[in-house]
Structure formats: C-alpha cells, structure tokens
Amino acid sequence: MSDPAQCAQIMREKEMLNDLIASQKQITASYNTFAGECVNPNLRNAFLNILGEEHQIQADIFSDMQANGWYQPEQAEQQKIQQTQQKLSQQ
C-alpha cells in the first residue's frame, strides 16, 4: 500500500479501535463491579443488562480488529489448557 493518505486513514482507524477496545475493557470491568456490589436487585439487573450490552460492543470491536489483522491473540497450547484444567479441578 503506497498511498500515504490511505495508510494514514488505516492508522487512524487502527488507533481508534485500539482506544475503543481499551475503553470497553475498563467499562465492562466497572459495570461488573457495580453489579456485583449492588444491594438493590432492580439496580443490579439494570447493571447486568448494561454489562451484557457493553460486552457485545467489545466483541464487535474485537471482531473488526481481528478481521483487519490488528488483534491476533495467541492460541493456547493444548498442554497448557489441560494443566490449567487439572489445577482448577483440584481447588
């Protein structure tokens, strides 16, 4: 891609999505805390509904980033998965 304007646009989009996913991680963590520590059941349910919506937004951003090759989490090795399962089952 040799067009500088196109490269700049892609970089702006990538930076914006990086900022958005970081923000969504903080937002979902906050709503999770609010819901978990809420005494009023109606308010807790409202927080849980919002939390679900925020998780969907985060998943959409993640999908967009992954589709563009901008967010590629490493695949866990099968051995590490099994070790973790064994460790958790012993607790």
PyMOL Python script that loads the backbone (N, CA, C, O; Angstrom):
from pymol import cmd

cmd.read_pdbstr("""\
ATOM      1  N   MET A   1       0.853  -1.154   0.000  1.00  0.00           N
ATOM      2  CA  MET A   1       0.000   0.000   0.000  1.00  0.00           C
ATOM      3  C   MET A   1       0.907   1.227   0.000  1.00  0.00           C
ATOM      4  O   MET A   1       1.546   1.545   1.003  1.00  0.00           O
ATOM      5  N   SER A   2       0.951   1.894  -1.117  1.00  0.00           N
ATOM      6  CA  SER A   2       1.882   3.001  -1.254  1.00  0.00           C
ATOM      7  C   SER A   2       1.215   4.369  -1.143  1.00  0.00           C
ATOM      8  O   SER A   2       1.915   5.381  -1.111  1.00  0.00           O
ATOM      9  N   ASP A   3      -0.094   4.431  -1.084  1.00  0.00           N
ATOM     10  CA  ASP A   3      -0.807   5.698  -0.979  1.00  0.00           C
ATOM     11  C   ASP A   3      -0.735   6.210   0.456  1.00  0.00           C
ATOM     12  O   ASP A   3      -1.328   5.610   1.352  1.00  0.00           O
ATOM     13  N   PRO A   4      -0.011   7.322   0.691  1.00  0.00           N
ATOM     14  CA  PRO A   4       0.144   7.838   2.055  1.00  0.00           C
ATOM     15  C   PRO A   4      -1.182   8.186   2.725  1.00  0.00           C
ATOM     16  O   PRO A   4      -1.333   7.975   3.928  1.00  0.00           O
ATOM     17  N   ALA A   5      -2.140   8.715   1.973  1.00  0.00           N
ATOM     18  CA  ALA A   5      -3.438   9.075   2.555  1.00  0.00           C
ATOM     19  C   ALA A   5      -4.180   7.827   3.030  1.00  0.00           C
ATOM     20  O   ALA A   5      -4.811   7.836   4.087  1.00  0.00           O
ATOM     21  N   GLN A   6      -4.099   6.759   2.244  1.00  0.00           N
ATOM     22  CA  GLN A   6      -4.762   5.511   2.620  1.00  0.00           C
ATOM     23  C   GLN A   6      -4.080   4.897   3.853  1.00  0.00           C
ATOM     24  O   GLN A   6      -4.756   4.392   4.750  1.00  0.00           O
ATOM     25  N   CYS A   7      -2.760   4.942   3.894  1.00  0.00           N
ATOM     26  CA  CYS A   7      -2.017   4.443   5.060  1.00  0.00           C
ATOM     27  C   CYS A   7      -2.395   5.231   6.311  1.00  0.00           C
ATOM     28  O   CYS A   7      -2.591   4.648   7.378  1.00  0.00           O
ATOM     29  N   ALA A   8      -2.496   6.543   6.185  1.00  0.00           N
ATOM     30  CA  ALA A   8      -2.852   7.387   7.322  1.00  0.00           C
ATOM     31  C   ALA A   8      -4.258   7.068   7.815  1.00  0.00           C
ATOM     32  O   ALA A   8      -4.504   7.032   9.021  1.00  0.00           O
ATOM     33  N   GLN A   9      -5.185   6.836   6.880  1.00  0.00           N
ATOM     34  CA  GLN A   9      -6.556   6.504   7.262  1.00  0.00           C
ATOM     35  C   GLN A   9      -6.601   5.177   8.016  1.00  0.00           C
ATOM     36  O   GLN A   9      -7.307   5.056   9.017  1.00  0.00           O
ATOM     37  N   ILE A  10      -5.861   4.196   7.547  1.00  0.00           N
ATOM     38  CA  ILE A  10      -5.817   2.889   8.206  1.00  0.00           C
ATOM     39  C   ILE A  10      -5.232   3.034   9.609  1.00  0.00           C
ATOM     40  O   ILE A  10      -5.739   2.431  10.555  1.00  0.00           O
ATOM     41  N   MET A  11      -4.183   3.818   9.749  1.00  0.00           N
ATOM     42  CA  MET A  11      -3.565   4.012  11.060  1.00  0.00           C
ATOM     43  C   MET A  11      -4.533   4.708  12.012  1.00  0.00           C
ATOM     44  O   MET A  11      -4.609   4.348  13.186  1.00  0.00           O
ATOM     45  N   ARG A  12      -5.271   5.697  11.521  1.00  0.00           N
ATOM     46  CA  ARG A  12      -6.246   6.376  12.379  1.00  0.00           C
ATOM     47  C   ARG A  12      -7.325   5.394  12.827  1.00  0.00           C
ATOM     48  O   ARG A  12      -7.726   5.397  13.991  1.00  0.00           O
ATOM     49  N   GLU A  13      -7.792   4.558  11.908  1.00  0.00           N
ATOM     50  CA  GLU A  13      -8.822   3.577  12.246  1.00  0.00           C
ATOM     51  C   GLU A  13      -8.292   2.556  13.252  1.00  0.00           C
ATOM     52  O   GLU A  13      -8.984   2.203  14.207  1.00  0.00           O
ATOM     53  N   LYS A  14      -7.074   2.085  13.036  1.00  0.00           N
ATOM     54  CA  LYS A  14      -6.475   1.115  13.957  1.00  0.00           C
ATOM     55  C   LYS A  14      -6.293   1.726  15.342  1.00  0.00           C
ATOM     56  O   LYS A  14      -6.625   1.091  16.343  1.00  0.00           O
ATOM     57  N   GLU A  15      -5.775   2.944  15.413  1.00  0.00           N
ATOM     58  CA  GLU A  15      -5.581   3.615  16.697  1.00  0.00           C
ATOM     59  C   GLU A  15      -6.907   3.855  17.399  1.00  0.00           C
ATOM     60  O   GLU A  15      -6.999   3.710  18.618  1.00  0.00           O
ATOM     61  N   MET A  16      -7.938   4.224  16.638  1.00  0.00           N
ATOM     62  CA  MET A  16      -9.247   4.468  17.216  1.00  0.00           C
ATOM     63  C   MET A  16      -9.816   3.167  17.798  1.00  0.00           C
ATOM     64  O   MET A  16     -10.356   3.168  18.904  1.00  0.00           O
ATOM     65  N   LEU A  17      -9.698   2.068  17.062  1.00  0.00           N
ATOM     66  CA  LEU A  17     -10.215   0.792  17.553  1.00  0.00           C
ATOM     67  C   LEU A  17      -9.414   0.296  18.755  1.00  0.00           C
ATOM     68  O   LEU A  17      -9.987  -0.290  19.673  1.00  0.00           O
ATOM     69  N   ASN A  18      -8.103   0.519  18.763  1.00  0.00           N
ATOM     70  CA  ASN A  18      -7.301   0.171  19.941  1.00  0.00           C
ATOM     71  C   ASN A  18      -7.778   0.947  21.165  1.00  0.00           C
ATOM     72  O   ASN A  18      -7.890   0.387  22.256  1.00  0.00           O
ATOM     73  N   ASP A  19      -8.056   2.227  20.982  1.00  0.00           N
ATOM     74  CA  ASP A  19      -8.557   3.041  22.079  1.00  0.00           C
ATOM     75  C   ASP A  19      -9.940   2.569  22.519  1.00  0.00           C
ATOM     76  O   ASP A  19     -10.228   2.508  23.715  1.00  0.00           O
ATOM     77  N   LEU A  20     -10.786   2.241  21.564  1.00  0.00           N
ATOM     78  CA  LEU A  20     -12.133   1.780  21.887  1.00  0.00           C
ATOM     79  C   LEU A  20     -12.121   0.471  22.668  1.00  0.00           C
ATOM     80  O   LEU A  20     -12.848   0.324  23.651  1.00  0.00           O
ATOM     81  N   ILE A  21     -11.301  -0.474  22.236  1.00  0.00           N
ATOM     82  CA  ILE A  21     -11.303  -1.765  22.947  1.00  0.00           C
ATOM     83  C   ILE A  21     -10.722  -1.606  24.350  1.00  0.00           C
ATOM     84  O   ILE A  21     -11.182  -2.266  25.282  1.00  0.00           O
ATOM     85  N   ALA A  22      -9.729  -0.749  24.513  1.00  0.00           N
ATOM     86  CA  ALA A  22      -9.186  -0.493  25.853  1.00  0.00           C
ATOM     87  C   ALA A  22     -10.254   0.146  26.740  1.00  0.00           C
ATOM     88  O   ALA A  22     -10.385  -0.200  27.914  1.00  0.00           O
ATOM     89  N   SER A  23     -11.013   1.078  26.169  1.00  0.00           N
ATOM     90  CA  SER A  23     -12.090   1.728  26.924  1.00  0.00           C
ATOM     91  C   SER A  23     -13.175   0.726  27.297  1.00  0.00           C
ATOM     92  O   SER A  23     -13.677   0.742  28.421  1.00  0.00           O
ATOM     93  N   GLN A  24     -13.538  -0.144  26.361  1.00  0.00           N
ATOM     94  CA  GLN A  24     -14.571  -1.142  26.639  1.00  0.00           C
ATOM     95  C   GLN A  24     -14.139  -2.094  27.742  1.00  0.00           C
ATOM     96  O   GLN A  24     -14.964  -2.513  28.554  1.00  0.00           O
ATOM     97  N   LYS A  25     -12.870  -2.438  27.784  1.00  0.00           N
ATOM     98  CA  LYS A  25     -12.369  -3.309  28.856  1.00  0.00           C
ATOM     99  C   LYS A  25     -12.557  -2.640  30.211  1.00  0.00           C
ATOM    100  O   LYS A  25     -12.946  -3.294  31.178  1.00  0.00           O
ATOM    101  N   GLN A  26     -12.286  -1.347  30.286  1.00  0.00           N
ATOM    102  CA  GLN A  26     -12.461  -0.622  31.547  1.00  0.00           C
ATOM    103  C   GLN A  26     -13.939  -0.483  31.898  1.00  0.00           C
ATOM    104  O   GLN A  26     -14.324  -0.632  33.058  1.00  0.00           O
ATOM    105  N   ILE A  27     -14.759  -0.200  30.901  1.00  0.00           N
ATOM    106  CA  ILE A  27     -16.193  -0.039  31.134  1.00  0.00           C
ATOM    107  C   ILE A  27     -16.803  -1.340  31.646  1.00  0.00           C
ATOM    108  O   ILE A  27     -17.557  -1.331  32.619  1.00  0.00           O
ATOM    109  N   THR A  28     -16.481  -2.461  30.995  1.00  0.00           N
ATOM    110  CA  THR A  28     -17.062  -3.733  31.430  1.00  0.00           C
ATOM    111  C   THR A  28     -16.567  -4.115  32.823  1.00  0.00           C
ATOM    112  O   THR A  28     -17.325  -4.670  33.618  1.00  0.00           O
ATOM    113  N   ALA A  29     -15.324  -3.827  33.121  1.00  0.00           N
ATOM    114  CA  ALA A  29     -14.810  -4.116  34.468  1.00  0.00           C
ATOM    115  C   ALA A  29     -15.573  -3.294  35.509  1.00  0.00           C
ATOM    116  O   ALA A  29     -15.899  -3.798  36.584  1.00  0.00           O
ATOM    117  N   SER A  30     -15.854  -2.047  35.194  1.00  0.00           N
ATOM    118  CA  SER A  30     -16.582  -1.190  36.135  1.00  0.00           C
ATOM    119  C   SER A  30     -18.012  -1.680  36.339  1.00  0.00           C
ATOM    120  O   SER A  30     -18.470  -1.806  37.474  1.00  0.00           O
ATOM    121  N   TYR A  31     -18.721  -1.959  35.239  1.00  0.00           N
ATOM    122  CA  TYR A  31     -20.100  -2.441  35.374  1.00  0.00           C
ATOM    123  C   TYR A  31     -20.150  -3.783  36.093  1.00  0.00           C
ATOM    124  O   TYR A  31     -21.098  -4.050  36.832  1.00  0.00           O
ATOM    125  N   ASN A  32     -19.162  -4.617  35.895  1.00  0.00           N
ATOM    126  CA  ASN A  32     -19.102  -5.889  36.607  1.00  0.00           C
ATOM    127  C   ASN A  32     -18.999  -5.650  38.115  1.00  0.00           C
ATOM    128  O   ASN A  32     -19.685  -6.300  38.903  1.00  0.00           O
ATOM    129  N   THR A  33     -18.142  -4.718  38.503  1.00  0.00           N
ATOM    130  CA  THR A  33     -18.002  -4.374  39.927  1.00  0.00           C
ATOM    131  C   THR A  33     -19.297  -3.776  40.465  1.00  0.00           C
ATOM    132  O   THR A  33     -19.749  -4.150  41.547  1.00  0.00           O
ATOM    133  N   PHE A  34     -19.897  -2.850  39.720  1.00  0.00           N
ATOM    134  CA  PHE A  34     -21.143  -2.222  40.159  1.00  0.00           C
ATOM    135  C   PHE A  34     -22.223  -3.281  40.385  1.00  0.00           C
ATOM    136  O   PHE A  34     -22.908  -3.267  41.408  1.00  0.00           O
ATOM    137  N   ALA A  35     -22.370  -4.193  39.431  1.00  0.00           N
ATOM    138  CA  ALA A  35     -23.409  -5.223  39.539  1.00  0.00           C
ATOM    139  C   ALA A  35     -23.130  -6.155  40.707  1.00  0.00           C
ATOM    140  O   ALA A  35     -24.048  -6.532  41.436  1.00  0.00           O
ATOM    141  N   GLY A  36     -21.887  -6.524  40.887  1.00  0.00           N
ATOM    142  CA  GLY A  36     -21.533  -7.457  41.950  1.00  0.00           C
ATOM    143  C   GLY A  36     -21.673  -6.889  43.336  1.00  0.00           C
ATOM    144  O   GLY A  36     -21.847  -7.637  44.298  1.00  0.00           O
ATOM    145  N   GLU A  37     -21.601  -5.571  43.461  1.00  0.00           N
ATOM    146  CA  GLU A  37     -21.652  -4.941  44.774  1.00  0.00           C
ATOM    147  C   GLU A  37     -22.937  -4.146  44.999  1.00  0.00           C
ATOM    148  O   GLU A  37     -23.026  -3.345  45.929  1.00  0.00           O
ATOM    149  N   CYS A  38     -23.921  -4.373  44.147  1.00  0.00           N
ATOM    150  CA  CYS A  38     -25.167  -3.626  44.239  1.00  0.00           C
ATOM    151  C   CYS A  38     -26.152  -4.336  45.166  1.00  0.00           C
ATOM    152  O   CYS A  38     -26.381  -5.537  45.027  1.00  0.00           O
ATOM    153  N   VAL A  39     -26.726  -3.606  46.098  1.00  0.00           N
ATOM    154  CA  VAL A  39     -27.660  -4.176  47.062  1.00  0.00           C
ATOM    155  C   VAL A  39     -29.075  -4.255  46.479  1.00  0.00           C
ATOM    156  O   VAL A  39     -29.800  -5.212  46.750  1.00  0.00           O
ATOM    157  N   ASN A  40     -29.463  -3.282  45.702  1.00  0.00           N
ATOM    158  CA  ASN A  40     -30.811  -3.223  45.150  1.00  0.00           C
ATOM    159  C   ASN A  40     -30.922  -4.166  43.946  1.00  0.00           C
ATOM    160  O   ASN A  40     -30.194  -3.998  42.968  1.00  0.00           O
ATOM    161  N   PRO A  41     -31.830  -5.162  44.004  1.00  0.00           N
ATOM    162  CA  PRO A  41     -31.933  -6.142  42.912  1.00  0.00           C
ATOM    163  C   PRO A  41     -32.303  -5.528  41.566  1.00  0.00           C
ATOM    164  O   PRO A  41     -31.793  -5.962  40.533  1.00  0.00           O
ATOM    165  N   ASN A  42     -33.181  -4.524  41.559  1.00  0.00           N
ATOM    166  CA  ASN A  42     -33.562  -3.893  40.294  1.00  0.00           C
ATOM    167  C   ASN A  42     -32.386  -3.158  39.668  1.00  0.00           C
ATOM    168  O   ASN A  42     -32.173  -3.222  38.458  1.00  0.00           O
ATOM    169  N   LEU A  43     -31.631  -2.464  40.500  1.00  0.00           N
ATOM    170  CA  LEU A  43     -30.453  -1.750  40.009  1.00  0.00           C
ATOM    171  C   LEU A  43     -29.392  -2.748  39.533  1.00  0.00           C
ATOM    172  O   LEU A  43     -28.741  -2.527  38.511  1.00  0.00           O
ATOM    173  N   ARG A  44     -29.222  -3.855  40.285  1.00  0.00           N
ATOM    174  CA  ARG A  44     -28.264  -4.887  39.884  1.00  0.00           C
ATOM    175  C   ARG A  44     -28.629  -5.447  38.504  1.00  0.00           C
ATOM    176  O   ARG A  44     -27.762  -5.619  37.648  1.00  0.00           O
ATOM    177  N   ASN A  45     -29.923  -5.730  38.297  1.00  0.00           N
ATOM    178  CA  ASN A  45     -30.359  -6.238  36.991  1.00  0.00           C
ATOM    179  C   ASN A  45     -30.112  -5.225  35.887  1.00  0.00           C
ATOM    180  O   ASN A  45     -29.741  -5.598  34.774  1.00  0.00           O
ATOM    181  N   ALA A  46     -30.314  -3.951  36.183  1.00  0.00           N
ATOM    182  CA  ALA A  46     -30.033  -2.908  35.187  1.00  0.00           C
ATOM    183  C   ALA A  46     -28.548  -2.896  34.831  1.00  0.00           C
ATOM    184  O   ALA A  46     -28.184  -2.812  33.658  1.00  0.00           O
ATOM    185  N   PHE A  47     -27.691  -2.981  35.855  1.00  0.00           N
ATOM    186  CA  PHE A  47     -26.250  -3.026  35.601  1.00  0.00           C
ATOM    187  C   PHE A  47     -25.876  -4.266  34.789  1.00  0.00           C
ATOM    188  O   PHE A  47     -25.034  -4.194  33.894  1.00  0.00           O
ATOM    189  N   LEU A  48     -26.502  -5.404  35.101  1.00  0.00           N
ATOM    190  CA  LEU A  48     -26.198  -6.631  34.364  1.00  0.00           C
ATOM    191  C   LEU A  48     -26.638  -6.534  32.904  1.00  0.00           C
ATOM    192  O   LEU A  48     -25.960  -7.043  32.012  1.00  0.00           O
ATOM    193  N   ASN A  49     -27.769  -5.882  32.665  1.00  0.00           N
ATOM    194  CA  ASN A  49     -28.210  -5.673  31.280  1.00  0.00           C
ATOM    195  C   ASN A  49     -27.241  -4.778  30.521  1.00  0.00           C
ATOM    196  O   ASN A  49     -26.874  -5.062  29.381  1.00  0.00           O
ATOM    197  N   ILE A  50     -26.838  -3.703  31.165  1.00  0.00           N
ATOM    198  CA  ILE A  50     -25.865  -2.793  30.543  1.00  0.00           C
ATOM    199  C   ILE A  50     -24.549  -3.531  30.310  1.00  0.00           C
ATOM    200  O   ILE A  50     -23.922  -3.374  29.262  1.00  0.00           O
ATOM    201  N   LEU A  51     -24.132  -4.335  31.288  1.00  0.00           N
ATOM    202  CA  LEU A  51     -22.893  -5.100  31.153  1.00  0.00           C
ATOM    203  C   LEU A  51     -22.947  -6.005  29.919  1.00  0.00           C
ATOM    204  O   LEU A  51     -21.979  -6.089  29.163  1.00  0.00           O
ATOM    205  N   GLY A  52     -24.072  -6.672  29.722  1.00  0.00           N
ATOM    206  CA  GLY A  52     -24.231  -7.518  28.540  1.00  0.00           C
ATOM    207  C   GLY A  52     -24.107  -6.721  27.243  1.00  0.00           C
ATOM    208  O   GLY A  52     -23.473  -7.173  26.289  1.00  0.00           O
ATOM    209  N   GLU A  53     -24.711  -5.542  27.213  1.00  0.00           N
ATOM    210  CA  GLU A  53     -24.619  -4.686  26.028  1.00  0.00           C
ATOM    211  C   GLU A  53     -23.174  -4.240  25.790  1.00  0.00           C
ATOM    212  O   GLU A  53     -22.699  -4.224  24.654  1.00  0.00           O
ATOM    213  N   GLU A  54     -22.487  -3.881  26.866  1.00  0.00           N
ATOM    214  CA  GLU A  54     -21.094  -3.431  26.745  1.00  0.00           C
ATOM    215  C   GLU A  54     -20.190  -4.576  26.275  1.00  0.00           C
ATOM    216  O   GLU A  54     -19.258  -4.356  25.502  1.00  0.00           O
ATOM    217  N   HIS A  55     -20.467  -5.801  26.744  1.00  0.00           N
ATOM    218  CA  HIS A  55     -19.693  -6.951  26.268  1.00  0.00           C
ATOM    219  C   HIS A  55     -19.921  -7.171  24.778  1.00  0.00           C
ATOM    220  O   HIS A  55     -18.990  -7.539  24.062  1.00  0.00           O
ATOM    221  N   GLN A  56     -21.133  -6.954  24.304  1.00  0.00           N
ATOM    222  CA  GLN A  56     -21.411  -7.114  22.872  1.00  0.00           C
ATOM    223  C   GLN A  56     -20.661  -6.065  22.060  1.00  0.00           C
ATOM    224  O   GLN A  56     -20.118  -6.365  20.997  1.00  0.00           O
ATOM    225  N   ILE A  57     -20.633  -4.839  22.562  1.00  0.00           N
ATOM    226  CA  ILE A  57     -19.875  -3.783  21.886  1.00  0.00           C
ATOM    227  C   ILE A  57     -18.401  -4.172  21.819  1.00  0.00           C
ATOM    228  O   ILE A  57     -17.761  -4.029  20.777  1.00  0.00           O
ATOM    229  N   GLN A  58     -17.866  -4.664  22.941  1.00  0.00           N
ATOM    230  CA  GLN A  58     -16.458  -5.082  22.966  1.00  0.00           C
ATOM    231  C   GLN A  58     -16.215  -6.217  21.968  1.00  0.00           C
ATOM    232  O   GLN A  58     -15.204  -6.217  21.267  1.00  0.00           O
ATOM    233  N   ALA A  59     -17.122  -7.171  21.901  1.00  0.00           N
ATOM    234  CA  ALA A  59     -16.970  -8.292  20.964  1.00  0.00           C
ATOM    235  C   ALA A  59     -17.006  -7.799  19.518  1.00  0.00           C
ATOM    236  O   ALA A  59     -16.267  -8.303  18.672  1.00  0.00           O
ATOM    237  N   ASP A  60     -17.856  -6.823  19.233  1.00  0.00           N
ATOM    238  CA  ASP A  60     -17.926  -6.267  17.878  1.00  0.00           C
ATOM    239  C   ASP A  60     -16.623  -5.564  17.502  1.00  0.00           C
ATOM    240  O   ASP A  60     -16.124  -5.722  16.388  1.00  0.00           O
ATOM    241  N   ILE A  61     -16.080  -4.791  18.433  1.00  0.00           N
ATOM    242  CA  ILE A  61     -14.804  -4.107  18.182  1.00  0.00           C
ATOM    243  C   ILE A  61     -13.703  -5.137  17.968  1.00  0.00           C
ATOM    244  O   ILE A  61     -12.900  -5.016  17.043  1.00  0.00           O
ATOM    245  N   PHE A  62     -13.670  -6.156  18.835  1.00  0.00           N
ATOM    246  CA  PHE A  62     -12.679  -7.223  18.711  1.00  0.00           C
ATOM    247  C   PHE A  62     -12.776  -7.890  17.344  1.00  0.00           C
ATOM    248  O   PHE A  62     -11.756  -8.132  16.700  1.00  0.00           O
ATOM    249  N   SER A  63     -13.987  -8.188  16.899  1.00  0.00           N
ATOM    250  CA  SER A  63     -14.176  -8.840  15.594  1.00  0.00           C
ATOM    251  C   SER A  63     -13.668  -7.965  14.454  1.00  0.00           C
ATOM    252  O   SER A  63     -13.018  -8.451  13.529  1.00  0.00           O
ATOM    253  N   ASP A  64     -13.969  -6.668  14.529  1.00  0.00           N
ATOM    254  CA  ASP A  64     -13.477  -5.742  13.498  1.00  0.00           C
ATOM    255  C   ASP A  64     -11.953  -5.709  13.475  1.00  0.00           C
ATOM    256  O   ASP A  64     -11.336  -5.742  12.411  1.00  0.00           O
ATOM    257  N   MET A  65     -11.357  -5.642  14.661  1.00  0.00           N
ATOM    258  CA  MET A  65      -9.897  -5.584  14.733  1.00  0.00           C
ATOM    259  C   MET A  65      -9.283  -6.891  14.222  1.00  0.00           C
ATOM    260  O   MET A  65      -8.297  -6.876  13.485  1.00  0.00           O
ATOM    261  N   GLN A  66      -9.867  -8.002  14.613  1.00  0.00           N
ATOM    262  CA  GLN A  66      -9.345  -9.297  14.193  1.00  0.00           C
ATOM    263  C   GLN A  66      -9.477  -9.472  12.675  1.00  0.00           C
ATOM    264  O   GLN A  66      -8.581 -10.016  12.030  1.00  0.00           O
ATOM    265  N   ALA A  67     -10.590  -9.010  12.114  1.00  0.00           N
ATOM    266  CA  ALA A  67     -10.811  -9.113  10.669  1.00  0.00           C
ATOM    267  C   ALA A  67      -9.765  -8.330   9.877  1.00  0.00           C
ATOM    268  O   ALA A  67      -9.413  -8.700   8.757  1.00  0.00           O
ATOM    269  N   ASN A  68      -9.274  -7.240  10.477  1.00  0.00           N
ATOM    270  CA  ASN A  68      -8.255  -6.418   9.821  1.00  0.00           C
ATOM    271  C   ASN A  68      -6.833  -6.843  10.179  1.00  0.00           C
ATOM    272  O   ASN A  68      -5.864  -6.248   9.708  1.00  0.00           O
ATOM    273  N   GLY A  69      -6.713  -7.882  11.019  1.00  0.00           N
ATOM    274  CA  GLY A  69      -5.385  -8.352  11.410  1.00  0.00           C
ATOM    275  C   GLY A  69      -4.723  -7.493  12.463  1.00  0.00           C
ATOM    276  O   GLY A  69      -3.505  -7.550  12.631  1.00  0.00           O
ATOM    277  N   TRP A  70      -5.513  -6.687  13.183  1.00  0.00           N
ATOM    278  CA  TRP A  70      -4.957  -5.763  14.158  1.00  0.00           C
ATOM    279  C   TRP A  70      -4.991  -6.303  15.582  1.00  0.00           C
ATOM    280  O   TRP A  70      -4.427  -5.683  16.484  1.00  0.00           O
ATOM    281  N   TYR A  71      -5.629  -7.424  15.801  1.00  0.00           N
ATOM    282  CA  TYR A  71      -5.729  -8.003  17.140  1.00  0.00           C
ATOM    283  C   TYR A  71      -5.712  -9.511  16.960  1.00  0.00           C
ATOM    284  O   TYR A  71      -6.739 -10.112  16.644  1.00  0.00           O
ATOM    285  N   GLN A  72      -4.574 -10.114  17.156  1.00  0.00           N
ATOM    286  CA  GLN A  72      -4.424 -11.545  16.937  1.00  0.00           C
ATOM    287  C   GLN A  72      -3.924 -12.220  18.215  1.00  0.00           C
ATOM    288  O   GLN A  72      -2.718 -12.394  18.388  1.00  0.00           O
ATOM    289  N   PRO A  73      -4.835 -12.599  19.106  1.00  0.00           N
ATOM    290  CA  PRO A  73      -4.400 -13.275  20.323  1.00  0.00           C
ATOM    291  C   PRO A  73      -3.742 -14.610  19.992  1.00  0.00           C
ATOM    292  O   PRO A  73      -4.105 -15.281  19.026  1.00  0.00           O
ATOM    293  N   GLU A  74      -2.777 -14.973  20.807  1.00  0.00           N
ATOM    294  CA  GLU A  74      -2.105 -16.262  20.612  1.00  0.00           C
ATOM    295  C   GLU A  74      -3.034 -17.390  21.018  1.00  0.00           C
ATOM    296  O   GLU A  74      -3.807 -17.271  21.969  1.00  0.00           O
ATOM    297  N   GLN A  75      -2.944 -18.489  20.278  1.00  0.00           N
ATOM    298  CA  GLN A  75      -3.701 -19.682  20.633  1.00  0.00           C
ATOM    299  C   GLN A  75      -2.989 -20.384  21.788  1.00  0.00           C
ATOM    300  O   GLN A  75      -1.768 -20.533  21.779  1.00  0.00           O
ATOM    301  N   ALA A  76      -3.756 -20.804  22.763  1.00  0.00           N
ATOM    302  CA  ALA A  76      -3.177 -21.516  23.902  1.00  0.00           C
ATOM    303  C   ALA A  76      -2.780 -22.924  23.471  1.00  0.00           C
ATOM    304  O   ALA A  76      -3.479 -23.577  22.696  1.00  0.00           O
ATOM    305  N   GLU A  77      -1.660 -23.366  23.985  1.00  0.00           N
ATOM    306  CA  GLU A  77      -1.220 -24.721  23.702  1.00  0.00           C
ATOM    307  C   GLU A  77      -2.112 -25.701  24.459  1.00  0.00           C
ATOM    308  O   GLU A  77      -2.502 -25.443  25.598  1.00  0.00           O
ATOM    309  N   GLN A  78      -2.432 -26.824  23.821  1.00  0.00           N
ATOM    310  CA  GLN A  78      -3.313 -27.818  24.421  1.00  0.00           C
ATOM    311  C   GLN A  78      -2.785 -28.293  25.779  1.00  0.00           C
ATOM    312  O   GLN A  78      -3.565 -28.512  26.706  1.00  0.00           O
ATOM    313  N   GLN A  79      -1.479 -28.450  25.895  1.00  0.00           N
ATOM    314  CA  GLN A  79      -0.879 -28.900  27.146  1.00  0.00           C
ATOM    315  C   GLN A  79      -1.154 -27.890  28.267  1.00  0.00           C
ATOM    316  O   GLN A  79      -1.468 -28.283  29.391  1.00  0.00           O
ATOM    317  N   LYS A  80      -1.037 -26.598  27.966  1.00  0.00           N
ATOM    318  CA  LYS A  80      -1.286 -25.575  28.980  1.00  0.00           C
ATOM    319  C   LYS A  80      -2.764 -25.540  29.377  1.00  0.00           C
ATOM    320  O   LYS A  80      -3.092 -25.295  30.538  1.00  0.00           O
ATOM    321  N   ILE A  81      -3.638 -25.782  28.428  1.00  0.00           N
ATOM    322  CA  ILE A  81      -5.067 -25.835  28.725  1.00  0.00           C
ATOM    323  C   ILE A  81      -5.351 -26.985  29.686  1.00  0.00           C
ATOM    324  O   ILE A  81      -6.072 -26.815  30.669  1.00  0.00           O
ATOM    325  N   GLN A  82      -4.790 -28.143  29.404  1.00  0.00           N
ATOM    326  CA  GLN A  82      -5.001 -29.314  30.255  1.00  0.00           C
ATOM    327  C   GLN A  82      -4.414 -29.089  31.656  1.00  0.00           C
ATOM    328  O   GLN A  82      -5.028 -29.470  32.653  1.00  0.00           O
ATOM    329  N   GLN A  83      -3.236 -28.476  31.730  1.00  0.00           N
ATOM    330  CA  GLN A  83      -2.628 -28.198  33.035  1.00  0.00           C
ATOM    331  C   GLN A  83      -3.514 -27.263  33.855  1.00  0.00           C
ATOM    332  O   GLN A  83      -3.697 -27.460  35.057  1.00  0.00           O
ATOM    333  N   THR A  84      -4.051 -26.263  33.203  1.00  0.00           N
ATOM    334  CA  THR A  84      -4.919 -25.312  33.892  1.00  0.00           C
ATOM    335  C   THR A  84      -6.204 -25.993  34.357  1.00  0.00           C
ATOM    336  O   THR A  84      -6.668 -25.748  35.471  1.00  0.00           O
ATOM    337  N   GLN A  85      -6.780 -26.845  33.510  1.00  0.00           N
ATOM    338  CA  GLN A  85      -7.983 -27.572  33.901  1.00  0.00           C
ATOM    339  C   GLN A  85      -7.718 -28.458  35.115  1.00  0.00           C
ATOM    340  O   GLN A  85      -8.532 -28.518  36.036  1.00  0.00           O
ATOM    341  N   GLN A  86      -6.594 -29.134  35.112  1.00  0.00           N
ATOM    342  CA  GLN A  86      -6.247 -30.004  36.243  1.00  0.00           C
ATOM    343  C   GLN A  86      -6.055 -29.182  37.511  1.00  0.00           C
ATOM    344  O   GLN A  86      -6.518 -29.567  38.584  1.00  0.00           O
ATOM    345  N   LYS A  87      -5.380 -28.064  37.384  1.00  0.00           N
ATOM    346  CA  LYS A  87      -5.119 -27.203  38.540  1.00  0.00           C
ATOM    347  C   LYS A  87      -6.429 -26.676  39.127  1.00  0.00           C
ATOM    348  O   LYS A  87      -6.605 -26.658  40.346  1.00  0.00           O
ATOM    349  N   LEU A  88      -7.350 -26.245  38.254  1.00  0.00           N
ATOM    350  CA  LEU A  88      -8.616 -25.724  38.737  1.00  0.00           C
ATOM    351  C   LEU A  88      -9.517 -26.806  39.320  1.00  0.00           C
ATOM    352  O   LEU A  88     -10.286 -26.539  40.243  1.00  0.00           O
ATOM    353  N   SER A  89      -9.430 -28.007  38.796  1.00  0.00           N
ATOM    354  CA  SER A  89     -10.281 -29.087  39.317  1.00  0.00           C
ATOM    355  C   SER A  89      -9.818 -29.553  40.689  1.00  0.00           C
ATOM    356  O   SER A  89     -10.587 -30.173  41.424  1.00  0.00           O
ATOM    357  N   GLN A  90      -8.579 -29.266  41.040  1.00  0.00           N
ATOM    358  CA  GLN A  90      -8.038 -29.659  42.339  1.00  0.00           C
ATOM    359  C   GLN A  90      -8.348 -28.640  43.435  1.00  0.00           C
ATOM    360  O   GLN A  90      -8.125 -28.903  44.616  1.00  0.00           O
ATOM    361  N   GLN A  91      -8.848 -27.511  43.050  1.00  0.00           N
ATOM    362  CA  GLN A  91      -9.135 -26.453  44.045  1.00  0.00           C
ATOM    363  C   GLN A  91     -10.479 -26.645  44.684  1.00  0.00           C
ATOM    364  O   GLN A  91     -10.876 -25.852  45.537  1.00  0.00           O
TER     365      GLN A  91
END
""", "prot")
cmd.dss("prot")
cmd.show_as("cartoon", "prot")
cmd.util.cbc("prot")
cmd.orient("prot")
